Amino acid sequence: MPSGSPTSGVGRIIAGRYLLLNPLGSGGMGHVWLAHDQRLACEVALKEIVFRDPVEAGREREARVARARAEARHAAGLRGHPHVVTVHDVLEHEGLPWIVMEYVADAVDLRDLVGTRGPLAPAECARIGLAVLDALTAGHRRGVMHRDVKPANILLAPDRGGSPYGRVLLTDYGISVQPDAGETRYTLASVLVGTAGYLAPERATGGTPTPAADLFSLGCTLYHAVEGVGPFERESHLAEVTAVVMEEPRPAVRAGALGPVLRALLAKDPGQRLSAAEAEAALSRIVTPEAEPYVRTRTDLGSQPPWAAMQAPPPPSGHQAPPEAISPQRRHRRERSHALRAVLACGLGLLLALGGVWYAMADRSSDGGGGGHQDARRPYGGTVGLTEPLRDGDCVTADWPGSQRFRGTPRLRLDPGCDTVPDGQVTAFAGAASADEARRTGAAECEERTREIRERLADVRSQAVVPTDGGFEAAGRRTACLVLGANGPLYGPVGTHRAPGSPFADTATMQRRDCLDVRTNRDARLVSCAGSYDEQVLGFTRLDPDVTLAEARTESDTACARDVPPGDYGFDPSVYTAGSWTSEGPWKNGTHFVVCTVRRQNGGTMEGDES
């Protein structure tokens, strides 16, 4: 069989073990096959390395296979990372190298997704960027550079919650063999540099691989995702390499709040480029509660429900403004501060990831370790304090042991009816076979099971409430997964626990894609998107810390039009315009986030088929 035929080979057995089932695609490394591992009875992805011509294959085969094995050993160190496609082995069959990798079902690469659906929203790009950055940073800590970050090497697949593109995976990790199969790759001294248009300037001119070079490629990739075209895309590969080295990236027009991050990642001088910690902080401000850079408002919500009259707790630390709202001098100082905070956040993130463990330890300490009869009366331990197991939809208030939220173990109290300014709500559960398994996996499972609803809200976090040994059966053999306000209360129910027609007391419970019936500038009601409605929530943005609530009411529409433009979501700009909502909560807790909506310019109602 001639090397490189993507349609031949179905039914072949590779290395006496892998049965080729069907081709999955072709790329710069060769052809990718779905294969059945007959030894382990599971499906894997096999990448067939192809060479430009038989002479080249014979001359360089041994060196390339040896290098592929060495790089695979590095990549094996990342096995189990949630955002890395695992490399299992590199083998040789009939004189050609093959790479055995994890098979990701129903995956689509970012290049094809953008080609099919068009450019993605800035917040979605930032979410993808955070996942890829996490994978890159894990490799960098082991001294492994990716060297070929690009849209085609980022896979998006369904997550456990059913979100079709919820899982983000970086592939082709650390494989430095360099066969040709379509895309031109540039090499120096037999070392893979990258793909034209995505490699860093210092790599294009012969420099060694560094973490900064991978971050430049990440910037190019996110630019492609949000703009639909690469920042240095030209008519030829040579022109692209020249543009990378000599020209500035083409101005972004769709990036919104992501624009300043892209510009900082695409700095020609690696010393001026965003570090990984700074990039994480900047992207997080766009995606997550503590870092979400999108917040707009047009009106101040009223207070029909009972909990609206209650006062929010004193504000914790405030959030920073989006990069474009900060002067260059202030931005420089804040970026340095963000770098330090991001490093500290890594340690905090590790503690949160081990939430199940510290819950269990705290509970054991307070209850004497064993539990027995007392634990059965307090399923989650004496520190949490609840005497009954949590149920789906239960609202809670949380008292933290110190001055900072999400530090330590909170004492929880039920908020019947969600009518006394609840801090959060139970939105999912994570079952386990034993209390020990719940401690080990509960926090991570809750992060996954609450991801979809957290991505729809502006300022929330996940919190796992893990049962003790003695309370495991009473808790229903499962961990309760809370969604808590990251910087203040939620003010009311979220997700599917909200009743159609109910008024919003605060923007905290407004979710992306919510449809609103607007009675007055202070009264918005949740309605079904299948019928008629006045506005639809598209996303969020954040206003500068110096902006007062009164000023926000006049500035927020403009901010939403800039950062969350309805045109990015398929709404015709000649018919629709940006709207916004705000409330006192985000100003009291210092986050200053605003809810951005879309509405008709003529003030008419929208219909179900418009979204």
N, C-alpha and C positions, 0 to 999 in steps of 0.2 A: 504494500500500500504506500503511495507517495506521502511523504511527510507534509502535514499541513492541510489535509483534506477534511473539512469540517462535517461532511455528510457521510463519509465512509467510516467504518469501524463499529457500528452498532452491533452488539452481540460478541465483540472481541473480549477476551479475558486478558487483562494486563497484570503482569508479574504473578500469574497463577492465582490471582486473588480477586481482582476488581473487574466485574462484568459491566461493560459500557452499555448503558440503557438508551440515552439520547443526548444530542448536543445541547448545551445550555447557552452557548454564545462564543464569540471570538473577540480577542482583544490584543493589546500590545504584547502580551506574554505568549499567546498561542490560542488554542481552542480549549474550552471548558466543557467537560462532560458530566452528566449525572451517571453515577456508577453504583453498583451494589457490591458492598464488601461481603464476599461469601464467607469469610472467616468469622466476622463479628455480626453478620446478618443485619446490616444497617446501610443506609444510603450515604454516600460521600460525593464530593465534587472532585474530579480529576482534571488537572490542567496539563494539557499536552504541550510541551515546549517544542516549538518549531523553529527551524533555522532558515536563513535566507537561501542557502543552496547547499547541496551535499558536501562540497569541498569545505565550506565554512564549518559544517557540522563535524566533519572528521577532524579538522584542525583544532577546534576549540571545545569539543564535547567534554573532554575530561576536566578541563579547568572550570567550565561552567557548572558541571554537575557537582564538583567539589565545592565550588562557591555556594551553590544552592543549598547543599547540605549544611554548610557552616551557618548560612543565614537562617535556615529552618530551625537550627538549634537555638538561635537568638529568639526567633518568633515563638518557639515553644515555651519560652519564659513568660509569654503573655497569654498562655492558654488559660481559658476561663475568664478573661477580661470581657465584660459585657459588650464592649464596642469593637472587638477585634475578631475577625474570622480566623479560627484556629487552623494552623498548619500542622498536620499530623506527621507527614513524612515526605521525603524526596527520594524517588527511586529511579532506576534505569530499566528500560524495557526495549529490546530490539535496537539498542544503540541510541535511544532517545531518552532524555530526562522527563519525568512526570512528577507533578506535585500533588499530594493528597491533602485535601482540605475539608473542613466542615461544610456540609451542604445546608444552605439557608433556603428553606422552602418559600415560594411565592415572593421572592425578593426582586426588586428592580433597582438598577443603579441610578444614581442622581442625574447622570447625563441623560439617560433615556426618559426619566420622569420629567425633567425640565423640557425635553424635546416634545413630549406628549402633552403635558398639561400647561406648559408655559412657565414663566418665572414664578418662583415661590414668594410668599409674603416674607418681609424682613424678620419677623419673629420666628417663623418656621426655619428660616435659614440659620438664625442664631441658635436655635435648639439643636439643629444638626451640627453646627460648628462646635458647640460645647461637647457633644459626644465624640466627635473626631478629635478634638483637642485633648480630651481625656485619654483616648487611645494613644495619641502621639506622645503625651507626657509620660505615660507608663513606659513606652519604649525608650524615650530619652533618658529616663532614670536608669535604664539598663545599658545605656550607651548605644542603642540601636536607632538609626535614623530610617525613616520610611523611604524618602528620596523620590517618591512618585505619587504625592497626594494630588488627586484630580477627581472630577465628578464621576468618572467611570469606575473609580476604585472605592466609591462609597455606596454601600448597599442599604436600601430601606426595605424593611420587611414588617409584617404584622407582629404586634406585640401580644402578650397574653390577654390583654383587655379587648383585642379585636381591632385596634386602631391600625389601618392598613399600612401606614408608614411610621409606626411608633418606634420600631427598633432600628437603630443606626449602627452600621458595622463598617469598619475600615478593612479593606482586603488588600491582597498583594503586599502584605507587611514584611518588610525586610528581605524580600527575594531579589537578589541583585543580578541574577542571570539576565541576559539581554537579547533574547531572540526577537526577530522582526516578524510582525504579522499585521501590517496595516499602518499603525502609528509610528512615526519616526521618533527614535530615541537617540539622544546624544551621549557619547561616552568619552571618557578621558582615561587613558591607561587602563582600559578594560573595566572601569567602574561605572555603573549606571548613574547618570546624572538626573534624568527625569524626562518629562514630556515637554516638547516645545510649547511655549505659552504659559507654562505652569511652574517652570523651574526658576529658582531665585537668581538674581543677577550675578551674585558671587559664584554660584555653581556654573552658570553659563560661561564664565570667564576662567574656569578651571579651579575654583576653590574647593576645599574639602567639605563634605556634608556636615551640617550643624543643625541643632534644633531650630535656630532662627531661619534656616533655609526651608525647613518643613513648614514653619509658620507662614512664610511668604506664599508657599504653594497652597496652604489652607486659605489664605486671603483670596488668591485667584479663584479657588474653587467656590467659595461663598459668593464672590462677585458674580461668577457664572450662574449660580443658583438664583440670585435675586434679580439679575439683569437679563438673563437668558443668553448671554454671550460673554466670552472671556475678556478680561481687561486688556489683553494684548493680542487678541485674535486678529490675524492678518491673512493675506492670500497664500502665503507660503510659510513653511516651518522656519526657514532662514529669516524671513521678515519678522516672525514672531520672536525669535531669539534676539534679534537686533532691537526690537521694541522693548523687550524685557530689560535689556541693558541700558538703552539710550533714551527711551521715551517714558513719559508719565502715563499711567493707566487712563483710559478714556473715562470721562466724568460719569459717575453713576447717576441715574435719573430715577430709579425705583427703590433705592436702598433705604431711604428714610433714616431712621435712627441707627441703622447698620452702617451708613455711609462713613462716619468718622472712624469706626473700627476698621473698615476695609482700607481706608487711606493709611492708617497707622500700621496695618499688617503689610501693606505693599510698599513701605519705605525702601528705597534703593539701598541705603546704608543699613546693614544688619544691626549696627549699634543703636540706631534710632527706631528700630522696629519694636512693636509691642512684644513684651516677654509673654511666656505662657500664662503666668499669673495675672498679668494685666489684661491679656486677651480674655481669660476666663471671667474676670470681674466685669469687663465691658460687655461681653456677650450675655452674662447673667443678668445685667441690668435691663436687657431687652426681653429676656425670656421669663425669669423667675421673679417671685415676690420681692426678694431682697435686691433684685437687680433689674427690675423690669423698667425699661426706658419708655414705655408707652403709656400715656395717661392724659385724657382730654375731658373737658366738661363744658356743658352749655348751661346747665341749670342745677339747682340745688334740690335734692330729693326731699319730699315731705316726710311725715312721721305718722302715718296712719296706724301701723301695728303697735302693740303695747310696748315693745322693746325700744321703739325709736326715741322715746322720751328719756331713756337712760343715758348717762354720760359714759363716754369711752374712758378707759384707764389712761393714766398719764403717758405721754408719748415716749417710746424708747428712742434709740438713736435714729436720727433722720436719714433719709436716702439722698443720694447724689442726683444732680440733674443729668439729663442726657448730654453726651459730649458736645452736641452742636449748640447747646444752650450756655456753654461755659466759655469765658474768654480764654485765649491761648495761654495767658500766664497762669490763670487759675486752673485751667485744665492740666497744665504741666505738673503743678503741685499736687493736684488730686490724683493724677495717674500714679505718682510715686506712693501716695498714701494707699491707693487701691492695691498696689503690689504687695505692701506689707499686710493689708487686710486679707488679701487672697491667700497668702501663706498661712496666716492664722486660721483662715477658713478651712484650709486643708485638714488641719488637726481637728477642728470642730466637726468637719464632715466625717472624718473617721469615727469620731465618737458617736455621731448620729447614726452612721451605718451600723455600728455595733449596739444600736439602741436596745435591742432585745437583751443583750448581755447586761448592760447597766441597769435596765429595769429589774432584771432578775436579781442582780446583786443587791440593789437597794432594797428590794422587797424582802430578800432573805435576811438582810441585816436587821430590818425593822421587825420582822416576825419571828426571829429566832432560828431561821434557816429551815426548819422542818416544815411547818405549816399545819398539817393535819387538820384538826377540826376548825381551828381559827382561820386557816387559809381558805377552807371551804366557804366560810362566811364572808371572806374578803378575797374574791377570786384573783385579784391582781395585786394583793399584798396590802400591808398597812400603810405604806407610803401613798399609794394611789387612793386608798381609802374607800372605794366603792364596795357596797355590801351585796350588790346584785350584778350579774353579768350584763355587759352592754349589749344592746340590740340595735339592729339596723335602723338608722335614722335618729338615734338618741342624740340630743344636743347636750353639750357639757360646758361648764366653765372650768378654767384651769388656773390654779394658783401655783406659781413657780417658786422654788425655795429661795432664789436670789432676786436680783434686780433685773436680770435678763431672761427673756423668753427663750425656751428651748435649751436652757442650761439646767441640768439636773432632772429630777423626776417630779412632774407636776402632781399636785393633789387635785383630783377631779370630783366635781359634783354634777349631778344630773340637773338639766334645765328643762323640766317638763313643759311641753308645748313650744319650746324654743322662744320663750317670750320675755327673757330677762337678760338680753344682750349676750347670747352664747358666744363662747370663744371658738367653738368648732362643733363638728358633727361626725358621727360614725357613718362612713359611706361604704365600707367593705370589711371583709374578714379574711383571714389567712389561716386555713386549717393546718393541723399538724398531727403527727402520729404520737408525739410525746411532748411533755413540757420542755425537755431539753432541745428538741427540734424547734419548738416555738421560739425559744431563746436564741437559737442560732440563725433562724431564717425569718423570724417574724418581721423585723424592721425592713429587710430587703423586699420581702413579699408585699408589705404595705406600700412601700415606695412604688412598686410596680402596679399594684391594684388601684391605687389612687391617682396614678399618673394622668389619666384622661381627664378627670374632673379638675385636677390641679392646673392642667394646661388651659382650661377654659376660664379660670379665675385669675384675678390680678395679683393677689397678695396672700398666698396660703402656703402651708407646709404640711407634710405628712408626719404623723406621730403614731408609733406602734404601742399598744397597750397589751403587754405580754402577761399571760397568766403565770402564777407561781406553781410550784410542784403540787402543793396541796389543793390549789384552786383550779387546776387544769380541767378536771371533769366538770366542775361547776360552771366554768367559763365556756362550756360547749366544745372543748378541745380545739380552741382557736384563738388567735390574736385579733383584737379589735383594731381596725385601721381608722384613725381619725384624720380629718382635714381640719386644721386649725388656722386661724388668722395668723399670718407671720409677724405682724406688728401691732395687732389690735383685734378686737372682736370680729366675728362674722356677722353679727347683728340679726341673723335669722338663718333659716334652713337653706341648703344648697342642693344642686343637682336635681335628681328626680323627686326630692322631698318637698319641693316647692309646688304649691297648688296653682293651676292656671287662674288668672284673675287676681292673684294676690299682689298687693302693692310692695314696692321696694322701699325699705326704710333707709338703706344705705347702698352705695355703689359696691360694697364688699361682696354682695351676693349676685351681682350681675355677671353673667357668663358670656363668653364668646358664642355668637350665633343665637343668643336670646332675641326673641321678638317682643317689642314693647307696644303697648297701647298707651299713648301719652294723653292724659286727661288735661293736665296743666303743666306749667314749668316745674312744679314740685310734686307731681303725681304721675308716676309711670307704673304700669301694671304688666305682669308677665302674661303673654298670650301665646297660643299655638301659632307656629310659623306656617301651618297649612292653610290658614285663613288670611284675613286682612289684618294689617298692623301698620303702625306709624313709623317705627324705626327698628333697625336690627343692629345688635352689638357686633362690631368687627374685631375690636382689640382694645389695647390700653396704651397710655403714654404717661410720662411723668413730667411735671412742670418744675421749673427751677425752685430751689428751697426758699428763695427770696420772694416768690410770688405768693401773695395773700389769697385767701379764698375768694374775696370780693373781686380781685383782679383776675382770678382764674375763670370766673364766670364770663368774662369778656374775651379772654385770650384762648380759651380751650378749644373752641371750634377751629381756629386757625392752626393750633398745634396738632389737632387730629387730622386736619386736611394735609398737613405736612408729613406726619409720622405714620399715619394709618390711612392713606388715601383710598377711598372706595374703589377707584379704578384698579387697584392692585387685586381686588377681589371680584373683578368681572363686572362692576357696575359702570354704566355709561356716564362719563363725567358731564355730558350735556343734559342729563336727566336727573342725576343724583348728586347729592352734596354730603359733606361730613357734618355730623352733629356730635354732641358730647354731653356727658353728665358728670356731676361731681357732688360730693357731700362733705360734711364736716369731719367724718371719721379719718380720711387720709390726711387731712390737715392737722388734726390733733395728734396723730401718731407720727407725723413727719414724712410720710411717704409721698404725699402730693400726687397720687395717681389719679388719672381721669379715665373714664370709660368713653371710648370712641364708637360712634354709630354711623349708619348711613340712613339717609332719608331723601324723599323726593324734594326737588328744588321748589316745586309749586305747592308743597305742603300737603299733597294728596296722600292717600293710603297706599301701601304696598301690598302685593298679593303673594301667596305661597310659592308661585313659580318664579319669583324674581330673585330668590336666593339660591 
